[in-house]
Amino acid sequence: AGPHPAPAGRPGLHGAGRLALLAASAAVVAAAVVTVPMPVAELAPGPALDVPSMLATGGPVHPVAGRLLLTSVSVSEPSAAGVVGAFFSSDRELVRSTGVVPAGITPEDWAAAQVQVFHDSVQLAAAVALRAAGYPVEVGGGGAVVWAVVAGGPADGILRPGDVVTGLGGQPVTSAADLVAEVSRVPAGSAVAVTVRRGDRQLVVTVRPALSSELGRPALGVAVEDAAPLVRLPFAVDVSRTDIGGPSAGLMTALAVYAVTTGADLTAGRVVAGTGTIDAAGAVGAVGGVAQKVVAAADAGARLFLVPSSEAAAARRAASGRPIQVLPVDSFDAALRALTGHGPAGVSPAAAG
């Protein structure tokens, strides 16, 4: 899959186009999905990529003895033979095309959105990692601006384009990534209060997120972009890939930034893979495509797989018969403890390097 530049001139898309579809999971964005004419798409194990080797940072750089892999789901248009093969495969899955690219959202906007939200999640992950390492960071924002509502989705008739979501379930929402993380924690079908700024009014509305059977987590059925996003880091951090989409590499990115910046030995020479979103507080959120990601990790030689606790059972089913151990975690600190037996206490910028 190649790079997907943000579309130019689309109404409601501002600046760098920081937007996220709440129904999407992290995946390598396959070019084929932009022109899928069939009613189904195929989800398959995607590449498992070593995050430290892709990091570009202006801060300290320490070698990582092992590997820290983000895992992905490849999305493509199946051939007729591919449909039959996927039906009988435990590693591939057929889903409705609208379960990947929701109705009412153009595939081009979806692809560009996923690439952008990945890079936004890198910044948030770097902030979590550098704060744990003792660096001063600042994370803030004005909320998540709704630019499209999926017809027939949970938010249809409740949220409107132009609404700014600033809270969900009593938790503040400062960015699109925050909203993704908070929605993923709401049980499907449960009513949740959504705080919205609509023009000069502040409203509290009720939405019932629906479970996406294809992606395995709740979704509102809206597309959003960050409102006045702000992540201030002590030095630049980014990942040198333009073909990866979605927020679910947040956990592994945070671990990679921490390891590279501090020199902490998180791998002990092992190949460690995982998945999970991460929010500003370091909490790890649910994702989609866990089964495919476990397969991708095992095929890449990983022997440990970090996963949000809520999806540990699905990960263990996928890992059955493969030489890979599933480690459930719910926070960045818990992931550090799972890998090293202790958290980030005592690590400082001076000590790191």
C-alpha positions in Angstrom: 0.0 0.0 0.0 1.3 3.4 -0.9 0.9 6.8 0.7 -2.5 8.5 0.7 -2.3 12.3 0.7 -5.0 14.2 2.5 -7.7 15.3 0.0 -7.7 19.0 -0.9 -10.6 21.3 -0.7 -13.1 19.1 1.1 -15.5 21.3 3.1 -15.1 20.9 6.9 -11.5 19.6 6.7 -9.1 22.1 8.3 -5.3 22.3 8.5 -3.7 18.9 8.3 -7.1 17.1 8.4 -6.9 15.6 11.8 -9.9 13.2 11.7 -10.8 9.7 12.7 -13.6 7.4 11.9 -14.8 5.8 15.1 -15.6 2.6 13.4 -12.1 2.0 12.1 -9.2 0.0 13.6 -5.5 0.4 12.8 -4.5 -1.2 9.6 -2.1 -0.8 6.8 -4.2 1.1 4.4 -4.5 -1.0 1.3 -5.0 0.9 -2.0 -7.6 -1.6 -3.1 -10.1 -0.5 -0.4 -10.5 2.9 -2.1 -12.1 1.2 -5.2 -13.9 -1.7 -3.6 -16.9 -2.3 -5.8 -18.1 -5.5 -4.1 -20.3 -5.5 -1.0 -17.6 -7.3 1.0 -14.0 -6.6 2.1 -11.4 -9.0 3.3 -9.5 -8.6 6.5 -6.2 -10.5 6.7 -3.1 -10.3 8.8 -1.0 -7.3 7.8 2.6 -6.5 8.3 4.1 -6.5 11.8 6.5 -3.6 11.8 9.4 -2.7 14.2 8.5 0.7 15.6 12.0 1.7 17.0 13.5 1.3 13.5 10.8 3.7 12.1 11.1 6.4 14.8 12.5 9.8 13.9 13.3 11.8 17.0 15.2 14.9 18.0 15.9 13.5 21.4 18.2 10.8 22.8 18.5 7.6 20.8 19.4 4.3 22.4 19.6 1.0 20.7 16.8 -1.6 21.3 18.2 -5.1 21.7 15.0 -6.9 20.6 12.0 -5.7 18.5 8.8 -3.9 19.4 6.3 -4.6 16.7 3.1 -2.8 15.9 0.6 -5.2 14.3 -1.9 -4.4 11.5 -4.8 -5.6 9.5 -4.7 -5.6 5.7 -7.9 -4.5 4.1 -8.5 -5.4 0.4 -11.1 -6.3 -2.2 -11.3 -10.1 -2.5 -11.6 -11.9 -5.8 -14.3 -14.5 -6.2 -11.8 -17.2 -5.4 -10.6 -15.1 -2.4 -14.1 -15.0 -1.0 -14.3 -18.7 -1.0 -10.8 -19.0 0.5 -11.5 -16.5 3.2 -14.7 -18.3 4.1 -12.7 -21.4 5.0 -9.7 -19.6 6.6 -9.3 -19.0 10.3 -6.9 -16.1 9.6 -9.0 -14.1 7.2 -12.4 -12.6 7.6 -15.0 -11.3 5.2 -16.9 -8.2 6.4 -19.4 -5.9 4.8 -17.6 -3.0 2.9 -19.7 -0.6 5.0 -18.2 -2.1 8.1 -14.9 -0.8 7.0 -15.8 2.4 5.1 -19.2 3.5 6.6 -22.0 4.5 4.3 -21.9 8.2 3.5 -18.1 8.4 3.9 -16.0 8.4 0.7 -13.3 5.7 0.6 -10.7 8.4 -0.2 -11.7 10.4 2.9 -11.6 7.3 5.0 -8.1 6.4 3.8 -6.7 9.8 4.4 -8.4 10.0 7.8 -6.8 6.8 8.9 -3.3 7.8 7.9 -3.8 11.2 9.7 -5.1 9.7 12.9 -2.2 7.3 13.0 0.2 10.2 13.0 -1.9 12.0 15.6 -1.8 8.9 17.8 2.0 8.9 17.5 2.2 12.3 19.0 -0.1 11.3 21.9 1.9 8.1 22.5 5.1 10.1 22.5 3.6 12.4 25.1 2.7 9.5 27.4 6.1 7.9 27.0 8.1 11.1 27.5 6.0 12.1 30.5 6.7 8.7 32.1 10.4 9.2 31.4 10.4 12.5 33.3 10.2 15.0 30.5 7.8 18.0 30.5 5.0 17.5 28.0 1.7 19.3 27.4 -1.4 17.7 26.0 -4.6 19.6 25.4 -7.2 20.4 22.9 -10.6 21.8 22.3 -12.5 18.5 21.7 -13.5 16.5 18.6 -15.4 18.2 15.8 -18.0 16.1 14.0 -17.8 16.5 10.2 -20.0 13.6 9.1 -22.7 11.4 10.7 -23.3 8.0 9.3 -26.9 7.6 8.1 -28.7 5.0 10.3 -25.8 4.9 12.8 -26.1 5.4 16.6 -25.5 9.1 16.4 -27.9 9.8 13.4 -30.4 12.4 14.4 -28.5 13.2 17.7 -25.2 14.6 16.7 -24.7 17.0 13.8 -21.8 18.1 11.6 -20.2 21.0 13.3 -20.8 19.7 16.8 -17.8 19.7 19.1 -17.7 16.8 21.5 -15.9 17.8 24.7 -16.9 15.0 27.0 -18.3 11.4 27.0 -19.5 9.4 30.0 -18.2 12.1 32.4 -14.7 11.9 30.9 -13.1 14.9 29.1 -12.6 14.6 25.4 -9.8 16.8 24.1 -9.1 15.2 20.8 -10.4 12.7 18.2 -8.2 10.0 19.8 -9.7 10.6 23.2 -13.2 10.1 21.7 -12.1 6.8 20.1 -10.7 5.6 23.4 -13.7 6.6 25.5 -16.3 5.2 23.1 -14.4 1.8 23.0 -14.9 1.5 26.8 -18.7 1.9 26.6 -20.7 -1.4 26.5 -22.5 -1.7 23.2 -26.1 -0.6 23.5 -25.5 1.2 26.8 -26.7 4.9 27.0 -23.8 7.3 27.4 -23.9 11.0 28.0 -22.1 13.1 25.3 -21.2 16.7 26.1 -21.4 18.8 23.0 -20.7 22.4 22.1 -23.2 23.4 19.4 -22.6 27.0 18.3 -22.7 29.1 21.5 -24.6 26.4 23.4 -23.4 23.5 25.5 -25.7 20.4 25.4 -25.6 17.0 26.9 -27.2 14.3 24.6 -27.5 10.6 25.0 -26.2 8.1 22.4 -26.0 4.3 22.5 -22.8 3.2 20.8 -23.4 0.1 18.6 -21.0 -2.9 18.4 -19.3 -3.2 15.1 -19.4 -7.0 14.6 -16.6 -6.7 12.0 -14.2 -4.7 14.2 -15.3 -6.0 17.6 -15.8 -2.8 19.5 -18.4 -0.1 20.0 -18.7 2.9 17.6 -20.8 6.1 17.4 -20.9 6.1 13.6 -19.4 9.6 13.1 -16.3 11.1 11.6 -14.4 13.7 13.6 -11.4 15.9 13.5 -9.4 17.4 16.3 -10.5 20.9 17.5 -7.4 23.0 18.2 -5.2 20.0 18.9 -2.2 20.6 21.1 0.6 18.2 21.9 3.8 19.9 22.9 6.9 17.7 23.2 10.4 18.6 24.3 11.6 17.4 20.9 10.2 16.2 17.7 9.0 12.5 17.4 7.3 10.9 14.4 7.2 7.6 12.5 8.6 7.5 9.0 5.6 5.7 7.4 2.8 7.1 5.4 0.8 3.9 4.7 -0.4 3.0 8.2 -3.8 4.1 9.5 -5.8 4.2 12.7 -5.0 4.7 16.4 -4.4 1.1 17.5 -0.6 1.3 17.4 -0.6 3.8 20.2 0.5 1.4 22.9 3.4 -0.1 20.9 4.5 3.4 19.8 4.6 4.6 23.4 6.7 1.6 24.4 9.1 2.2 21.5 9.5 5.9 22.3 10.2 5.1 25.9 12.8 2.4 25.1 14.6 4.5 22.5 14.6 7.7 24.6 15.5 6.2 28.0 17.5 3.1 27.0 15.3 1.0 29.2 15.5 -2.7 28.3 11.9 -3.6 27.6 12.5 -6.6 25.3 15.5 -8.4 26.9 16.3 -9.4 23.3 12.8 -10.7 22.6 10.4 -9.9 19.8 7.4 -8.3 21.5 4.3 -7.3 19.6 1.0 -5.8 20.5 -2.0 -3.6 19.8 -4.1 -1.0 21.7 -5.0 2.6 21.5 -3.6 5.0 24.2 -5.1 8.1 25.6 -3.5 11.2 27.3 -3.6 9.5 30.7 -1.9 6.4 29.4 -4.9 4.1 29.4 -5.0 1.4 26.8 -8.2 1.0 24.7 -9.8 -1.7 22.7 -9.1 -2.1 18.9 -10.4 -4.2 16.0 -8.9 -7.2 14.1 -7.2 -8.8 17.2 -7.3 -12.2 15.7 -5.5 -11.1 12.5 -3.0 -9.1 14.5 -2.0 -12.1 16.7 -1.4 -14.1 13.5 0.7 -11.3 12.1 2.7 -11.2 15.3 3.3 -14.9 15.5 4.3 -15.0 11.8 6.9 -12.2 12.5 8.5 -14.3 15.3 6.9 -12.5 18.3 6.6 -14.6 21.5 4.8 -12.0 23.6 1.6 -10.1 22.5 0.3 -7.2 24.5 -3.4 -6.6 24.1 -6.2 -4.7 25.9 -7.6 -6.8 28.7 -11.1 -6.7 27.2 -9.8 -8.5 24.1 -7.5 -10.9 25.8 -9.9 -13.9 25.3 -10.1 -13.3 21.6 -6.3 -12.9 21.4 -5.8 -16.2 23.3 -8.2 -18.0 20.9 -6.2 -16.8 17.9 -2.9 -17.7 19.7 -4.0 -21.3 20.4 -1.5 -23.7 18.8 1.0 -20.9 18.2 4.2 -20.2 20.3 3.1 -16.8 21.5 2.0 -15.7 24.9 -0.8 -13.1 25.4 -0.3 -10.4 28.0 -3.4 -8.4 28.9 -2.8 -4.7 29.9 -4.9 -1.7 30.5 -2.3 1.1 30.8 1.1 2.1 29.7 2.5 1.6 33.2 0.9 -1.9 33.3 2.7 -2.7 30.0 6.0 -1.6 31.4 5.5 -3.8 34.4 4.5 -6.8 32.2 7.7 -6.5 30.3 10.2 -5.5 33.0 8.6 -6.3 36.3 8.6 -2.6 37.3 7.2 0.7 36.2 8.8 3.9 35.1 9.7 5.3 38.5 13.2 6.5 38.9 13.9 7.1 35.2 14.8 10.7 34.4 16.0 12.5 31.3 19.4 13.0 32.9 19.7 9.3 33.8 18.5 8.3 30.4 21.1 10.0 28.5 
